[in-house]
Amino acid sequence: MFESRSAERYPKPKAGAARRRPNAGEAGKPRELGADRTLGCRHELKYHIAESKAVAVARFVSPFLQLDRYCKLQRSGDYPIVSLYVDSEDLQLCRESLRGHKNRFKLRIRSYTDDPDYPRFFEIKRRLNTIIIKSRARVMDYDVPALLAGRSLPPQDYTADVKTIDQFQFYMNSIRARPVVLVRYMRQAYEGDSHNRVRVTFDRHLAYNVTRLPEVRLGGSGWRQNPYTVNGVVLEIKYTGHFPVWLSEMVRYFDLRQQSISKYASSIRESCSLRFCAPQLGA
């Protein structure tokens, strides 16, 4: 499923152009890697629901929100996401998530394809009480290992948010983080274009792959299914302003019960239960 699927999220560069490192003295304006449409500062609610209810909720949402532009590019109406999470040797960030710390953060590198000509995204996801703040910086695949090793981004022919990369590396070095696990899933997303930005997403086929390698990949061997979505779907509601009335009616009508859900932490917990990770997570 994942090996043959890629989300066409950004214009593909000309053959060979993205893999060539520019010389420091090369002229020309750095190229952009695409517009960032993620909600950088938002409220976020999560629910675990049955597939039958997910279908009904999507039908309810469709008059208010439209399928997002990347889902429209896929014949099936969804697209793959893979994230490489980094954490300390004792899994500090995972433990904080499982314990429900109100102020915490995650560090990950995200991709939507295995094609090396498409960008990867260094992301810092912070939770400050009930507010989610996400920062991300686009880089190319060939720069990921060096950045995870703590080195600076060399001169490139594309623009990158160096401030976010520096902050990512600061957090990473503060806990001596290294690659821990890859997490992938398929996402169906709906979004609005009003001032109060709203996104409703349905995540399915959650899987994980314990790794120490600085590689972000959808395919390959070693993947294990996360039982969390075997008979269910992770529904997420994200909004930047007020909670719309129609969403309140939807939550009430479908009797949605908000839960604390972490794809990263649940994957680590599952891998530890199968003795694929060390150290073992305590109860």
Steps between C-alpha positions, in 0.01 A plus 500: 500500500761754612780402265288582194337814638645850515327828565565751222523788746765716331607573143767251402834657401666420172678168485827514693455857621404424860783256567778735388659705774573857385837660543518771762559767239222403261272785401124489469204523731444193722195303392195459718393149602127573512244684710450390859126457569530337842341668802801629693310605815177319575270310730497125441243238603543127441257209495523125436196386303376201302535495122122511454479814713795656313312463171194668652707783651668566165157524339391748771814713450485523120244788476722717725852404391651379177741214443845654521702565185738207557222246550346620174820399320463140616258262335405352839448841663774457764878523515789341693693666783819373662686658792837414650485580873811577702517465877748458785651166595246465785209612275437821694264652243296182473468473878385862529232433240377185676489684833296781348739787573326826408818662370699267277642465150576244231776499238444333165594507132198456275460392139219409264698292251821301458593700191830677587409794275225611741560691824511363854383707799673549834217561747478613860156436644445673835205475735447795733205394713220475238681681216701319232785692337674340203814628331637335187791546264528352151821330396593244238546131574877507456536756781312300766791283631736798540240709683416212735873469570494860621676658204391829342309516174754561219428751217197386300305594189178504706377716788481347847387630838842489665363641826263202538779256409727658763222476759435136408869421547509691830212290639655185354839567661342597834369145548760324279226380268552251220268319256261265680211395279328562167122544511283492189129511416252605234321834543168624365477874568231768469570871541329837489628831368331737746689725743437239772700224334354154559642160402337164561716196431450122502813287550503130414742207467738618773833312499843541657859397435762515777822645358820684587565608140469868397268410213138600437332231292154359435613173348748229587486216749450494876156662517251381762135588524399714796190328645348840576352536150437133419129544568482876521593845372673793669283808449663838560331841509733801473395864508672834550223716649165406650340157488231527225139428593468233233798313650337512844185351347707231328679403824167479682316316222766229464573487874870558442714454811827692501811294579871555548652334194866498395594301191864520609449395862257220414748364244784505753283337765398225257861443388612475862227248578649287220853567636612694194615806692728571791473623765164352583228749587383482859137459592 
